Amino acid sequence: MSEQAKEAQVENPALDRYECRACGYVYEPEKGDDSHDVDPGTPFAELSITWRCPVCTAKKAAFVNIGPAGTASGFQQNLGYGLGVNGLTPGQKNILIFGALGLGFLFFISLYGLQ
């Protein structure tokens, strides 16, 4: 994906996900909400004012914008710091963390092969 396409995706607020501050449920416009008959592709702004969180029934005002899916977590100005891991997406961070744990476990188990 080109850099311009990535910037256009980030700047489109209709694709932004919203997280419930009460329970952590994330409303994703691409998926919609089956429990309230909200069709996939419906932006959060177009949900009715009476829409409630399907998990904890919190009001729509209890949701906060967390940006589009696949973006690096954290404040934009802080993503340049650290050893390069601040710019990783959550999925990339999971691979890095659990991959390192798996590799460490394999090294530990390989010690049993020593005589």
Protein Blocks (a to p, Z undefined) as FASTA:
>chain_A
ZZklmmmmmmmmklpccddfknopacdfklopmklopaehiafklpcfkbccfklopafk
lpccebjehiaedjfklmmgcjhlmmpcfklmmmmmmmmmmmmmmmmmmmmmpZZ
